[in-house]
């Protein structure tokens, strides 16, 4: 694979990979660095890429695995240094519904978070998500349904609370 082919088959996915990495990592710079590292690894193995079923899926798995490794490494380091911050940060006044939805997606179990992110944020088809995650299509649908219901329930609680709060202020 030459540079031009690499650019048109692999490098075109860098923005998606960045958004995907950014969902895992706390800092945008870390996500950018991780994607750069993935691109370098893919370039080094460019001759083997033609044998893959889905280069994009392979790259997404690389991003996910490297992000998990980085998170685990940082967690061990922080724990070792005694600087582990509280895992739950309470946000008293969420300003935008989109931020709240993304926060709820981030708090889902891993499979549900991954499936919902790929379907609702990146707009992948169910069959593509099944290929990327090594799940059956039915399992993807079940995880997606559970994830959406969880997010919906949490949003409903917030909106009901706000409606009651606004009603008590007016009354």
Backbone as ProteinMPNN parsed JSONL, in Angstrom:
{"seq_chain_A": "XXXXXXXXXXXXXXXXXXXXXXXXXXXXXXXXXXXXXXXXXXXXXXXXXXXXXXXXXXXXXXXXXXXXXXXXXXXXXXXXXXXXXXXXXXXXXXXXXXXXXXXXXXXXXXXXXXXXXXXXXXXXXXXXXXXXXXXXXXXXXXXXXXXXXXXXXXXXXXXXXXXXXXXXXXX", "coords_chain_A": {"N_chain_A": [[0.857, -1.171, 0.0], [0.672, 2.117, -0.953], [1.471, 5.581, -0.148], [-0.574, 7.289, -1.047], [-2.784, 5.548, -1.378], [-3.054, 4.697, 1.265], [-3.786, 7.101, 2.423], [-6.338, 7.442, 1.345], [-7.738, 5.193, 2.189], [-7.296, 4.687, 4.911], [-6.488, 6.987, 6.408], [-8.627, 8.694, 6.095], [-10.397, 8.11, 8.093], [-9.626, 9.353, 10.387], [-10.88, 11.521, 11.778], [-13.255, 10.386, 12.796], [-12.101, 8.452, 14.406], [-10.805, 10.084, 16.216], [-12.984, 11.381, 17.495], [-14.108, 9.143, 18.658], [-12.026, 8.269, 20.376], [-11.964, 10.463, 22.014], [-14.241, 10.178, 23.534], [-13.515, 8.357, 25.403], [-11.242, 9.31, 26.703], [-10.061, 11.833, 28.969], [-8.893, 14.288, 28.251], [-8.663, 16.327, 25.338], [-6.266, 16.559, 23.998], [-4.962, 14.193, 24.659], [-6.573, 12.361, 23.324], [-6.121, 13.141, 20.685], [-3.352, 12.605, 20.484], [-3.422, 9.832, 20.862], [-4.808, 8.957, 18.578], [-2.996, 9.736, 16.643], [-0.918, 8.023, 17.258], [-2.133, 5.565, 16.687], [-2.499, 5.876, 13.93], [0.181, 5.92, 13.1], [0.95, 3.306, 13.792], [-0.742, 1.88, 12.106], [0.257, 2.718, 9.645], [2.781, 1.568, 9.743], [2.091, -1.081, 9.533], [0.946, -1.25, 7.046], [1.077, -2.957, 4.807], [-0.196, -5.291, 5.566], [-2.823, -4.538, 5.867], [-4.567, -4.78, 3.705], [-5.603, -7.304, 3.811], [-7.55, -7.284, 5.716], [-10.961, -7.42, 6.874], [-12.426, -5.132, 7.578], [-10.99, -2.145, 7.634], [-11.565, 0.184, 8.971], [-13.031, -0.773, 11.196], [-11.044, -2.286, 12.43], [-9.236, -0.249, 13.081], [-10.823, 1.24, 14.841], [-11.107, -0.598, 16.932], [-8.442, -0.717, 17.712], [-8.106, 1.899, 18.699], [-9.934, 1.869, 20.833], [-8.845, -0.179, 22.488], [-6.282, 0.858, 23.015], [-6.99, 3.191, 24.323], [-8.238, 2.18, 26.616], [-6.011, 0.92, 27.747], [-4.421, 3.143, 28.293], [-6.038, 4.537, 30.124], [-6.13, 2.667, 32.203], [-3.427, 2.556, 32.865], [-2.991, 5.219, 33.703], [-4.738, 5.271, 35.867], [-3.591, 3.392, 37.614], [-1.204, 4.714, 38.074], [-2.086, 7.112, 39.299], [-3.3, 6.049, 41.557], [-1.142, 4.884, 42.785], [0.329, 7.152, 43.384], [-1.311, 8.262, 45.186], [-3.199, 10.105, 44.477], [-5.713, 9.807, 43.484], [-8.654, 10.972, 42.212], [-12.095, 11.666, 43.177], [-14.404, 9.431, 41.73], [-16.926, 10.111, 40.914], [-18.25, 13.043, 39.845], [-20.199, 15.61, 40.863], [-22.485, 17.428, 39.084], [-24.11, 20.286, 39.515], [-25.754, 22.05, 38.051], [-26.569, 21.28, 35.101], [-25.893, 22.651, 32.005], [-26.537, 22.292, 29.302], [-28.639, 20.155, 27.417], [-27.507, 18.342, 25.629], [-24.91, 17.966, 26.636], [-25.584, 16.741, 29.013], [-26.794, 14.382, 28.089], [-24.586, 13.168, 26.831], [-23.003, 12.816, 29.078], [-24.545, 10.956, 30.484], [-24.457, 8.826, 28.672], [-21.751, 8.246, 28.819], [-21.667, 7.154, 31.359], [-22.784, 4.678, 31.165], [-22.754, 1.021, 31.158], [-19.959, -0.709, 29.656], [-20.44, -2.142, 27.099], [-22.999, -1.207, 26.386], [-22.512, 1.55, 26.284], [-20.626, 1.705, 24.22], [-22.056, 0.629, 22.013], [-24.251, 2.422, 21.865], [-22.925, 4.814, 21.413], [-21.676, 4.321, 18.922], [-23.925, 3.889, 17.297], [-25.798, 6.07, 17.728], [-24.286, 8.418, 17.88], [-22.108, 8.253, 16.044], [-23.512, 7.157, 13.97], [-23.507, 4.527, 12.847], [-24.453, 1.524, 11.093], [-26.45, -1.22, 12.322], [-25.446, -3.749, 11.613], [-22.783, -3.125, 11.025], [-21.911, -2.271, 13.512], [-22.134, -4.639, 14.906], [-20.103, -6.105, 13.655], [-17.862, -4.559, 14.399], [-17.832, -4.776, 17.18], [-17.844, -7.429, 17.715], [-20.226, -8.708, 18.39], [-23.444, -10.347, 18.26], [-26.016, -9.321, 15.974], [-28.527, -9.137, 17.169], [-27.817, -8.918, 19.866], [-26.588, -6.461, 19.785], [-28.786, -4.829, 19.243], [-30.309, -5.264, 21.588], [-28.555, -4.272, 23.598], [-28.404, -1.616, 22.727], [-31.071, -0.799, 23.003], [-31.418, -1.057, 25.795], [-29.521, 0.795, 26.668], [-30.509, 3.204, 25.587], [-32.969, 3.328, 26.935], [-32.104, 3.617, 29.592], [-30.766, 6.101, 29.498], [-32.925, 7.689, 28.743], [-34.633, 7.391, 30.983], [-33.08, 8.62, 32.979], [-32.888, 11.231, 31.977], [-35.582, 11.933, 31.984], [-36.089, 11.998, 34.742], [-34.521, 14.217, 35.466], [-35.753, 16.266, 33.944], [-38.378, 16.174, 34.972], [-37.865, 16.895, 37.603], [-36.893, 19.514, 37.206], [-39.172, 20.669, 36.096], [-40.942, 20.527, 38.264], [-39.541, 22.145, 40.044], [-39.497, 24.637, 38.737], [-42.222, 25.062, 38.664], [-42.753, 25.363, 41.412], [-41.479, 27.731, 41.937], [-42.881, 29.593, 40.437], [-45.377, 29.398, 41.648]], "CA_chain_A": [[0.0, 0.0, 0.0], [1.478, 3.334, -1.012], [1.01, 6.688, 0.685], [-1.849, 7.791, -1.568], [-3.808, 4.555, -1.031], [-3.216, 4.786, 2.716], [-4.513, 8.339, 2.707], [-7.741, 7.297, 0.937], [-8.41, 4.051, 2.825], [-7.108, 4.659, 6.356], [-6.392, 8.319, 7.0], [-9.948, 9.333, 6.026], [-11.149, 7.771, 9.31], [-8.986, 9.963, 11.555], [-11.816, 12.336, 12.552], [-14.108, 9.458, 13.532], [-11.263, 7.841, 15.437], [-10.58, 11.114, 17.235], [-14.214, 11.527, 18.291], [-14.237, 7.905, 19.426], [-11.022, 8.329, 21.453], [-12.333, 11.566, 22.908], [-15.292, 9.693, 24.436], [-12.869, 7.564, 26.437], [-10.183, 10.022, 27.404], [-10.487, 13.066, 29.62], [-8.353, 15.478, 27.589], [-8.663, 16.264, 23.887], [-4.888, 16.355, 23.538], [-4.681, 12.764, 24.788], [-7.28, 11.687, 22.232], [-5.388, 13.458, 19.456], [-2.103, 11.839, 20.52], [-3.736, 8.419, 20.697], [-5.139, 8.732, 17.171], [-1.736, 9.833, 15.904], [-0.198, 6.778, 17.512], [-2.82, 4.527, 15.919], [-2.17, 6.103, 12.516], [1.566, 5.49, 12.886], [0.97, 1.84, 13.815], [-1.383, 1.405, 10.874], [1.196, 2.962, 8.551], [3.843, 0.571, 9.84], [1.575, -2.39, 9.108], [0.125, -0.963, 5.872], [1.064, -4.071, 3.86], [-1.137, -6.315, 6.048], [-4.176, -3.983, 5.965], [-5.424, -5.205, 2.588], [-6.22, -8.583, 4.166], [-8.573, -7.092, 6.756], [-12.357, -7.285, 6.448], [-12.806, -3.729, 7.75], [-9.883, -1.351, 8.16], [-12.161, 1.114, 9.941], [-13.32, -1.538, 12.407], [-9.767, -2.621, 13.042], [-8.708, 0.986, 13.664], [-11.666, 1.574, 16.003], [-10.713, -1.511, 18.008], [-7.136, -0.267, 18.187], [-8.329, 3.1, 19.513], [-10.582, 1.467, 22.086], [-7.896, -0.925, 23.316], [-5.219, 1.753, 23.468], [-7.59, 4.111, 25.293], [-8.381, 1.435, 27.869], [-4.668, 0.755, 28.317], [-3.989, 4.444, 28.815], [-6.842, 4.807, 31.317], [-5.664, 1.752, 33.245], [-2.082, 3.0, 33.254], [-3.139, 6.462, 34.471], [-5.39, 4.924, 37.129], [-2.577, 2.777, 38.481], [-0.244, 5.752, 38.428], [-2.723, 8.005, 40.263], [-3.495, 5.308, 42.796], [0.18, 4.744, 43.379], [0.738, 8.448, 43.913], [-2.278, 8.698, 46.199], [-3.887, 11.293, 43.98], [-6.908, 9.401, 42.761], [-9.776, 11.856, 42.503], [-13.391, 10.996, 43.256], [-14.851, 8.971, 40.415], [-18.18, 10.756, 40.552], [-18.254, 14.473, 40.029], [-21.586, 16.051, 40.83], [-22.706, 18.671, 38.36], [-25.364, 20.763, 40.072], [-26.588, 22.725, 37.07], [-26.171, 20.987, 33.723], [-26.328, 23.787, 31.196], [-27.091, 21.892, 28.017], [-29.151, 18.788, 27.374], [-26.547, 17.498, 24.909], [-23.858, 17.605, 27.581], [-26.177, 15.808, 29.962], [-26.957, 13.107, 27.387], [-23.25, 12.573, 26.679], [-22.579, 12.394, 30.415], [-25.261, 9.717, 30.786], [-23.905, 7.782, 27.806], [-20.443, 7.889, 29.38], [-21.821, 6.404, 32.604], [-23.368, 3.365, 30.872], [-21.811, -0.102, 31.083], [-19.096, -0.617, 28.47], [-21.069, -2.572, 25.848], [-24.087, -0.287, 26.067], [-21.909, 2.831, 25.923], [-19.999, 1.55, 22.918], [-23.104, 0.442, 21.008], [-25.02, 3.654, 21.728], [-22.051, 5.808, 20.793], [-21.498, 4.002, 17.507], [-25.195, 4.016, 16.574], [-26.473, 7.36, 17.836], [-23.367, 9.538, 17.68], [-21.376, 8.05, 14.788], [-24.515, 6.739, 12.997], [-23.18, 3.252, 12.201], [-25.544, 0.565, 10.942], [-26.419, -2.294, 13.313], [-24.547, -4.81, 11.13], [-21.409, -2.638, 11.17], [-21.612, -2.276, 14.954], [-21.933, -6.055, 15.254], [-18.758, -6.463, 13.188], [-16.854, -3.834, 15.185], [-17.838, -5.166, 18.59], [-17.885, -8.896, 17.798], [-21.495, -9.106, 18.999], [-24.513, -10.681, 17.327], [-26.856, -8.152, 15.7], [-29.574, -9.084, 18.181], [-27.197, -8.42, 21.091], [-26.392, -5.026, 19.57], [-30.108, -4.193, 19.408], [-30.676, -5.339, 23.002], [-27.718, -3.316, 24.323], [-28.8, -0.28, 22.313], [-32.359, -0.522, 23.632], [-31.196, -0.855, 27.226], [-28.784, 2.052, 26.836], [-31.432, 4.319, 25.318], [-33.944, 3.398, 28.029], [-31.428, 4.148, 30.772], [-30.559, 7.535, 29.282], [-34.251, 8.301, 28.748], [-35.106, 7.441, 32.37], [-32.311, 9.631, 33.701], [-33.302, 12.551, 31.485], [-36.945, 12.169, 32.462], [-35.975, 12.401, 36.137], [-34.008, 15.593, 35.514], [-36.765, 17.175, 33.418], [-39.471, 16.213, 35.944], [-37.386, 17.693, 38.731], [-36.847, 20.916, 36.778], [-40.551, 21.12, 35.924], [-41.473, 20.764, 39.628], [-38.807, 23.278, 40.626], [-39.982, 25.846, 38.092], [-43.596, 25.217, 39.122], [-42.764, 25.858, 42.794], [-41.014, 29.127, 41.906], [-43.995, 30.408, 39.905], [-46.523, 29.31, 42.554]], "C_chain_A": [[0.907, 1.238, 0.0], [0.823, 4.454, -0.191], [-0.361, 7.201, 0.24], [-3.001, 6.847, -1.212], [-4.093, 4.594, 0.464], [-4.065, 6.002, 3.083], [-6.004, 8.179, 2.413], [-8.468, 6.145, 1.622], [-8.321, 4.071, 4.349], [-7.22, 6.06, 6.959], [-7.734, 9.057, 6.997], [-10.767, 9.089, 7.297], [-10.636, 8.505, 10.544], [-9.949, 10.795, 12.397], [-12.762, 11.475, 13.389], [-13.336, 8.83, 14.684], [-11.008, 8.825, 16.569], [-11.816, 11.275, 18.117], [-14.419, 10.314, 19.192], [-13.272, 7.914, 20.613], [-11.395, 9.38, 22.475], [-13.434, 11.163, 23.887], [-14.69, 8.902, 25.598], [-11.953, 8.405, 27.32], [-10.658, 11.386, 27.888], [-10.065, 14.32, 28.846], [-8.305, 15.288, 26.078], [-7.267, 16.002, 23.334], [-4.511, 14.873, 23.605], [-5.341, 11.971, 23.664], [-6.559, 11.923, 20.91], [-4.094, 12.651, 19.381], [-2.347, 10.358, 20.273], [-4.042, 8.097, 19.238], [-3.877, 8.815, 16.313], [-0.923, 8.547, 16.051], [-0.808, 5.614, 16.726], [-2.486, 4.66, 14.434], [-0.74, 5.646, 12.203], [1.665, 3.966, 12.865], [0.347, 1.255, 12.555], [-0.47, 1.614, 9.67], [2.298, 1.907, 8.548], [3.377, -0.797, 9.359], [0.721, -2.283, 7.845], [0.045, -2.126, 4.88], [0.06, -5.153, 4.269], [-2.588, -5.83, 6.032], [-5.108, -4.471, 4.858], [-6.133, -6.532, 2.892], [-7.32, -8.469, 5.209], [-9.962, -6.941, 6.145], [-12.786, -5.818, 6.495], [-11.645, -2.979, 8.402], [-10.403, -0.395, 9.231], [-12.455, 0.412, 11.264], [-12.062, -1.898, 13.167], [-9.165, -1.4, 13.74], [-9.503, 1.398, 14.902], [-11.316, 0.674, 17.188], [-9.355, -1.127, 18.577], [-7.284, 0.943, 19.112], [-8.917, 2.716, 20.865], [-9.585, 0.773, 23.013], [-6.791, -0.02, 23.856], [-5.748, 2.759, 24.495], [-7.757, 3.411, 26.647], [-7.028, 1.226, 28.545], [-4.181, 2.045, 28.951], [-4.739, 4.776, 30.109], [-6.36, 3.938, 32.479], [-4.298, 2.187, 33.769], [-2.154, 4.273, 34.111], [-3.777, 6.203, 35.824], [-4.412, 4.303, 38.112], [-1.585, 3.83, 38.971], [-0.838, 6.681, 39.488], [-2.925, 7.318, 41.603], [-2.175, 5.173, 43.536], [0.616, 6.052, 44.033], [-0.219, 8.975, 44.982], [-3.065, 9.918, 45.774], [-5.158, 10.95, 43.214], [-8.081, 10.287, 43.177], [-11.057, 11.041, 42.603], [-13.858, 10.631, 41.86], [-16.111, 9.7, 39.961], [-18.072, 12.237, 40.852], [-19.691, 14.937, 39.865], [-21.664, 17.393, 40.104], [-24.079, 19.172, 38.787], [-26.3, 21.334, 39.014], [-26.134, 22.415, 35.654], [-26.752, 22.042, 32.786], [-26.982, 23.373, 29.891], [-27.515, 20.432, 28.042], [-28.163, 17.861, 26.675], [-25.418, 17.055, 25.831], [-24.355, 16.572, 28.579], [-26.344, 14.424, 29.327], [-25.604, 12.416, 27.245], [-22.718, 12.086, 28.022], [-23.259, 11.072, 30.792], [-24.77, 8.562, 29.922], [-22.577, 7.304, 28.384], [-20.559, 7.038, 30.635], [-22.43, 5.013, 32.396], [-22.311, 2.264, 30.972], [-21.124, -0.114, 29.709], [-19.801, -0.988, 27.162], [-22.174, -1.61, 25.423], [-23.546, 1.057, 25.605], [-21.349, 2.762, 24.506], [-21.049, 1.448, 21.813], [-23.887, 1.735, 20.794], [-24.184, 4.739, 21.055], [-21.938, 5.551, 19.289], [-22.783, 4.22, 16.711], [-25.716, 5.455, 16.566], [-25.555, 8.566, 17.62], [-22.676, 9.412, 16.317], [-22.269, 7.547, 13.657], [-24.115, 5.499, 12.176], [-24.454, 2.415, 12.071], [-25.358, -0.55, 11.973], [-25.432, -3.391, 12.887], [-23.076, -4.394, 11.273], [-20.98, -2.644, 12.635], [-21.344, -3.702, 15.408], [-20.536, -6.508, 14.834], [-17.676, -5.824, 14.059], [-16.714, -4.368, 16.604], [-17.801, -6.678, 18.805], [-19.106, -9.383, 18.575], [-22.463, -9.538, 17.894], [-25.373, -9.429, 17.127], [-27.961, -8.009, 16.737], [-29.026, -8.532, 19.502], [-26.934, -6.92, 20.986], [-27.706, -4.296, 19.799], [-30.534, -4.17, 20.876], [-29.876, -4.321, 23.815], [-28.083, -1.878, 23.988], [-30.119, 0.12, 22.974], [-32.2, -0.242, 25.125], [-30.494, 0.473, 27.491], [-29.719, 3.243, 26.643], [-32.456, 4.464, 26.434], [-33.33, 3.989, 29.29], [-31.239, 5.651, 30.644], [-31.901, 8.269, 29.346], [-34.78, 8.44, 30.176], [-34.384, 8.531, 33.163], [-32.703, 11.04, 33.261], [-34.699, 12.906, 31.988], [-36.922, 12.625, 33.925], [-35.519, 13.852, 36.263], [-35.077, 16.571, 35.054], [-37.96, 17.283, 34.368], [-39.089, 17.059, 37.148], [-37.4, 19.179, 38.379], [-38.252, 21.48, 36.621], [-41.181, 21.429, 37.29], [-40.832, 21.992, 40.246], [-39.293, 24.601, 40.047], [-41.415, 26.122, 38.525], [-43.666, 25.775, 40.527], [-42.293, 27.308, 42.85], [-42.143, 30.039, 41.45], [-45.147, 30.484, 40.897], [-46.285, 29.979, 43.814]], "O_chain_A": [[1.789, 1.378, 0.847], [-0.251, 4.272, 0.383], [-1.21, 7.51, 1.077], [-4.068, 7.297, -0.794], [-5.25, 4.531, 0.878], [-4.944, 5.93, 3.942], [-6.842, 8.714, 3.14], [-9.699, 6.122, 1.634], [-9.196, 3.519, 5.016], [-7.968, 6.274, 7.912], [-7.948, 9.951, 7.815], [-11.74, 9.801, 7.544], [-11.158, 8.302, 11.64], [-9.848, 10.778, 13.624], [-13.038, 11.79, 14.547], [-13.851, 8.695, 15.794], [-10.997, 8.447, 17.74], [-11.708, 11.303, 19.343], [-14.848, 10.441, 20.339], [-13.669, 7.599, 21.735], [-11.164, 9.202, 23.671], [-13.545, 11.751, 24.963], [-15.303, 8.796, 26.661], [-11.905, 8.222, 28.536], [-11.539, 12.005, 27.291], [-10.808, 15.3, 28.799], [-7.948, 14.214, 25.594], [-7.106, 15.31, 22.329], [-3.826, 14.359, 22.72], [-4.754, 11.036, 23.119], [-6.408, 11.001, 20.109], [-3.775, 12.079, 18.339], [-1.582, 9.703, 19.565], [-3.587, 7.078, 18.719], [-3.715, 8.046, 15.365], [-0.324, 8.056, 15.094], [-0.089, 4.785, 16.17], [-2.22, 3.663, 13.763], [-0.492, 5.052, 11.154], [2.368, 3.396, 12.031], [0.836, 0.268, 12.005], [-0.43, 0.774, 8.771], [2.698, 1.414, 7.493], [4.17, -1.581, 8.838], [-0.134, -3.134, 7.601], [-0.959, -2.265, 4.182], [-0.475, -5.855, 3.411], [-3.501, -6.644, 6.171], [-6.318, -4.562, 5.066], [-7.159, -6.837, 2.283], [-7.956, -9.468, 5.547], [-10.12, -6.407, 5.047], [-13.428, -5.321, 5.57], [-11.361, -3.167, 9.585], [-9.763, -0.191, 10.262], [-12.158, 0.947, 12.332], [-12.019, -1.826, 14.395], [-8.649, -1.505, 14.853], [-8.929, 1.85, 15.892], [-11.239, 1.144, 18.323], [-9.141, -1.202, 19.787], [-6.665, 1.003, 20.174], [-8.456, 3.178, 21.909], [-9.498, 1.109, 24.194], [-6.411, -0.125, 25.023], [-5.035, 3.133, 25.427], [-7.452, 3.985, 27.692], [-6.912, 1.341, 29.765], [-3.591, 2.028, 30.031], [-4.136, 5.244, 31.075], [-6.201, 4.42, 33.6], [-4.054, 2.182, 34.976], [-1.459, 4.387, 35.121], [-3.411, 6.831, 36.817], [-4.405, 4.643, 39.296], [-1.183, 3.831, 40.135], [-0.169, 7.004, 40.469], [-2.744, 7.928, 42.657], [-2.107, 5.33, 44.755], [1.205, 6.046, 45.115], [0.036, 10.007, 45.602], [-3.543, 10.68, 46.615], [-5.617, 11.735, 42.384], [-8.448, 10.34, 44.351], [-11.112, 9.887, 42.179], [-13.726, 11.417, 40.923], [-16.333, 9.883, 38.765], [-17.828, 12.631, 41.993], [-20.321, 14.68, 38.839], [-20.993, 18.358, 40.47], [-25.096, 18.559, 38.463], [-27.511, 21.121, 39.078], [-25.392, 23.197, 35.059], [-27.958, 22.289, 32.783], [-27.898, 24.049, 29.422], [-26.833, 19.583, 28.616], [-27.999, 16.713, 27.087], [-25.016, 15.892, 25.805], [-23.632, 15.644, 28.942], [-26.064, 13.411, 29.967], [-25.485, 11.219, 27.506], [-22.053, 11.053, 28.089], [-22.623, 10.179, 31.351], [-24.678, 7.432, 30.399], [-22.309, 6.103, 28.432], [-19.644, 6.276, 30.948], [-22.573, 4.253, 33.355], [-21.114, 2.538, 30.881], [-21.658, 0.412, 28.732], [-19.759, -0.212, 26.207], [-22.277, -1.245, 24.252], [-24.055, 1.64, 24.648], [-21.575, 3.661, 23.696], [-20.933, 2.117, 20.786], [-24.159, 2.104, 19.651], [-24.689, 5.493, 20.223], [-22.09, 6.47, 18.485], [-22.733, 4.687, 15.573], [-26.038, 5.993, 15.506], [-26.024, 9.629, 17.213], [-22.666, 10.361, 15.534], [-21.838, 7.512, 12.505], [-24.356, 5.437, 10.97], [-25.403, 2.579, 12.838], [-24.245, -0.794, 12.439], [-24.672, -3.898, 13.712], [-22.226, -5.22, 11.604], [-19.841, -2.976, 12.96], [-20.435, -3.947, 16.2], [-19.863, -7.218, 15.581], [-16.693, -6.474, 14.412], [-15.616, -4.409, 17.158], [-17.736, -7.148, 19.94], [-19.025, -10.354, 19.327], [-22.315, -9.141, 16.738], [-25.448, -8.577, 18.012], [-28.298, -6.896, 17.141], [-29.706, -7.761, 20.179], [-27.042, -6.194, 21.974], [-27.74, -3.264, 20.469], [-31.062, -3.166, 21.353], [-30.444, -3.589, 24.627], [-28.073, -1.014, 24.864], [-30.263, 1.247, 23.449], [-32.785, 0.705, 25.65], [-30.838, 1.187, 28.433], [-29.717, 4.179, 27.444], [-32.781, 5.58, 26.84], [-33.973, 4.779, 29.982], [-31.523, 6.394, 31.583], [-31.996, 9.346, 29.935], [-35.315, 9.487, 30.54], [-35.006, 9.273, 33.923], [-32.834, 11.938, 34.093], [-34.958, 14.047, 32.371], [-37.658, 13.538, 34.301], [-36.06, 14.618, 37.06], [-35.292, 17.597, 35.698], [-38.501, 18.374, 34.551], [-39.894, 17.844, 37.648], [-37.865, 20.003, 39.166], [-38.503, 22.634, 36.97], [-41.857, 22.443, 37.46], [-41.506, 22.789, 40.899], [-39.478, 25.573, 40.779], [-41.791, 27.276, 38.732], [-44.547, 26.582, 40.822], [-42.693, 28.04, 43.756], [-42.341, 31.122, 42.001], [-45.823, 31.509, 40.987], [-47.159, 29.991, 44.681]]}, "name": "protein", "num_of_chains": 1, "seq": "XXXXXXXXXXXXXXXXXXXXXXXXXXXXXXXXXXXXXXXXXXXXXXXXXXXXXXXXXXXXXXXXXXXXXXXXXXXXXXXXXXXXXXXXXXXXXXXXXXXXXXXXXXXXXXXXXXXXXXXXXXXXXXXXXXXXXXXXXXXXXXXXXXXXXXXXXXXXXXXXXXXXXXXXXXX"}
